[in-house]
Structure formats: structure tokens, C-alpha cells
Amino acid sequence: MADLLRVADLGLSIGGTRLLSDVSFTLSEGEVVGLVGESGSGKTLTGLTVMGLLPPTAEATGTVEFQGNDLLTAGPEELRRLRGSELSMIFQEPRASLHPARPVGKQIVDVVRAHEQVSKAVAQDRACDLLAQVGLPNPRRTLSAYTHELSGGMCQRIMIAMALVCEPRLLLADEPTTALDVTIQAQIIELLRGLAEERGLTVLLISHNLGVVSDLCSRVITMYCGQVVTVDRTDHLLRHPQHPYPWALLQASAVDLDTEREHEWTGIAGTPANPARPPVGCRFHPRCPHRTETCESTSPDLVAAEGGGLTRCLRHEELTLSGVSA
Ligand SMILES: Nc1ncnc2c1ncn2[C@@H]1O[C@H](COP(=O)(O)OP(=O)(O)OP(=O)(O)O)[C@@H](O)[C@H]1O
């Protein structure tokens, strides 16, 4: 499959503070890929960089190639056009992204009419179709509802409907289920899975939750302290992590290998390193049970690992880290 997105050596500073370094990964057409890591590891900033939604004081280096065009050198007009036609992003708190004092139907109609030169009546029919496609019962009635009349899961379905207006090729979903209860989380994940399969939509699912990611994604990118530390197939990552960080994430989240669901989050010992002041050497070394003196002084590159993935661990060839036990 052709690469839809190719991020290479991405670095990002905001207001002179370095927050992302050497972020590299690819997404193929139609792939659903997870981007995981603890809070502050740089997942959202990576998504916002792809969308061109950074604050004015941001400076990005490297390349973010989408369908062969470098988004980092694209002008604001071109980025706006892409966001209106090829790229969409949904966020953690859907209610916060919707206007509380306007019926949701009007808000979807606005988005439709911002993209297509159609009458209000046609835009309303399109809004209704979209609500049906994201599994909302009674779409006509939902169009006239306000957010306070809808559940969090319904609001997220509406945000997904809005993200689909432009029929994007790539959907960035930033913690789309975190604010929802477990049953609704599963329904939203099923919806995303269906959309990816039926539309060939490429999805980058940003989450700290390995259970959610392992349910939906064929590959997983792990970030720590502003860097990508592994890229691997999900099944391989769960059984044979090639880096002590995803290994620790797996142990801490206790993913059950039989169901591939996360049942408890206990956290990793130690404090996440701050990307603005990263440790010398391997950024994970202060929390790594396998560190050596070399890890304290030598920065590892992202290199090929056993199983076909990539890892940023100096000791990956000698360590045998087994995944979580069922
Ligand atoms: N606009 C900004 N200005 C300065 N620092 C920022 C800005 N946005 C994010 N950061 C910092 O960059 C780092 C990465 O943030 P980011 O939001 O990408 O992390 P994350 O992995 O998505 O975490 P979370 O899961 O909590 O959303 C954090 O240390 C954060 O405080």
C-alpha cells in the first residue's frame, strides 16, 4: 500500500522550547494506527503539526509529507484547503467543540455549506445522512437538539459526522473515547472501525490506552518525551515489545492478551521526563530497569528491530522482553 502520510525527523519548538525531536513514522492508505504514550509525550502536538494547527510561535523542522506534498512548507491557504478536503481531526471533549446555544443540525449545516455550494435544504439532507451514517437514531430529531440534550457519546458521533463532511482521507482522532464510559467507548471504537473499513479511511488514533489501541489498530507508534521510541505491529508489540518503555506501559496497563483489553492502569514507576529538559543519553534511562552506563550518555537512534518494527533502544538486541501474560 502507498504511504498517505510520511513524517520524517520532525522537530518542534514552541516559543523556543523544544517539545518534539526526531519524530518519524508513516501511515499507509486505509491503515488504522495507534499513537500511544503517557501524558505529555507529544502525541497531541504531533497531530496538531500534521493538521497545521500550531500556535504562531511554533517552529517545525523535518518533513510531514501528505500525498507527496510537504505540509511544513505549505502556505496557510493550502493548509486550510487540505483541512477542508483531506484532513480531519476529532478531540477528547466533544461537547467543548460544539456550540451550546445552537442546535447541532445548524452547526453541521454550517460545516457542509462551508465546503459545498449547496442550498440549506440540501445541506440539511446531507447532515441527516451523516448523522445516520455515524449511527445516531432518529437523525431528523437529533438535528434540532442542543448539546445539553445529548449524551457524551452522541456528541462524539456528531463530531465524527462533522469530520466526515469533507470526506477526508486521513482522520486524526485524539483520545476520542477518553471522556466516555466503557460501553460507549466500545461503540465509538466500533464506529471508527466501520468507517475505516467501509470508506478506506486512514486513522491515526491518539490514546494513552493500550486496550483501545490494540482493539482497533494494526500498528502502534509509541512516544516518550517528545520522541518516537517504537513502531511495531500491534500483535508483535503486545507479545514481544522491543523497548523497555512500551514493555512498562504494557505491564502498567495490564492488557489481557486473550481479550486484548486493558483492565487496570497502575502507572509506570518514576516521573515522565520533560521534553523541554530531556535527560542526557536515552531519555527513558532514569526509569529503565535495564539501563547501563552507556544508556546514560548515548542517545539511541530509531533503528530496525526483530519482528520488522523500529526501536530506539541501545540494548534491543540483547534484551528479551516478554509481553503481558494473560
Ligand atoms: N502550546 C504549547 N506551548 C508550550 N508547551 C506546550 C504547548 N502544547 C503542549 N506543550 C507541552 O508539550 C508537551 C507535549 O504535549 P502534548 O499535548 O503533545 O502531549 P500528549 O502526549 O498529547 O499528552 P496528553 O495525553 O496529556 O494530551 C507537554 O510537555 C506540554 O506541556
PDBQT file of the ligand as one rigid body, heavy atoms in Angstrom, charges set to zero:
ROOT
HETATM    1  N1  LIG A 401       1.207  25.465  23.112  1.00  0.00    +0.000 N 
HETATM    2  C1  LIG A 401       2.148  24.928  23.902  1.00  0.00    +0.000 A 
HETATM    3  N2  LIG A 401       3.139  25.695  24.409  1.00  0.00    +0.000 NA
HETATM    4  C2  LIG A 401       4.115  25.184  25.194  1.00  0.00    +0.000 A 
HETATM    5  N3  LIG A 401       4.186  23.872  25.547  1.00  0.00    +0.000 NA
HETATM    6  C3  LIG A 401       3.230  23.063  25.093  1.00  0.00    +0.000 A 
HETATM    7  C4  LIG A 401       2.159  23.531  24.240  1.00  0.00    +0.000 A 
HETATM    8  N4  LIG A 401       1.369  22.469  23.918  1.00  0.00    +0.000 NA
HETATM    9  C5  LIG A 401       1.894  21.409  24.557  1.00  0.00    +0.000 A 
HETATM   10  N5  LIG A 401       3.012  21.745  25.246  1.00  0.00    +0.000 N 
HETATM   11  C6  LIG A 401       3.885  20.838  26.028  1.00  0.00    +0.000 C 
HETATM   12  O1  LIG A 401       4.386  19.880  25.104  1.00  0.00    +0.000 OA
HETATM   13  C7  LIG A 401       4.469  18.582  25.706  1.00  0.00    +0.000 C 
HETATM   14  C8  LIG A 401       3.700  17.591  24.861  1.00  0.00    +0.000 C 
HETATM   15  O2  LIG A 401       2.312  17.932  24.914  1.00  0.00    +0.000 OA
HETATM   16  P1  LIG A 401       1.175  17.079  24.192  1.00  0.00    +0.000 P 
HETATM   17  O3  LIG A 401      -0.126  17.749  24.480  1.00  0.00    +0.000 OA
HETATM   18  O4  LIG A 401       1.530  16.859  22.772  1.00  0.00    +0.000 OA
HETATM   19  O5  LIG A 401       1.266  15.700  24.981  1.00  0.00    +0.000 OA
HETATM   20  P2  LIG A 401       0.303  14.430  24.912  1.00  0.00    +0.000 P 
HETATM   21  O6  LIG A 401       1.182  13.246  24.766  1.00  0.00    +0.000 OA
HETATM   22  O7  LIG A 401      -0.734  14.627  23.874  1.00  0.00    +0.000 OA
HETATM   23  O8  LIG A 401      -0.333  14.445  26.366  1.00  0.00    +0.000 OA
HETATM   24  P3  LIG A 401      -1.857  14.266  26.837  1.00  0.00    +0.000 P 
HETATM   25  O9  LIG A 401      -2.119  12.785  26.744  1.00  0.00    +0.000 OA
HETATM   26  O10 LIG A 401      -1.843  14.771  28.231  1.00  0.00    +0.000 OA
HETATM   27  O11 LIG A 401      -2.710  15.071  25.906  1.00  0.00    +0.000 OA
HETATM   28  C9  LIG A 401       3.944  18.745  27.118  1.00  0.00    +0.000 C 
HETATM   29  O12 LIG A 401       5.067  18.895  27.966  1.00  0.00    +0.000 OA
HETATM   30  C10 LIG A 401       3.120  20.020  27.051  1.00  0.00    +0.000 C 
HETATM   31  O13 LIG A 401       3.120  20.677  28.311  1.00  0.00    +0.000 OA
ENDROOT
TORSDOF 0
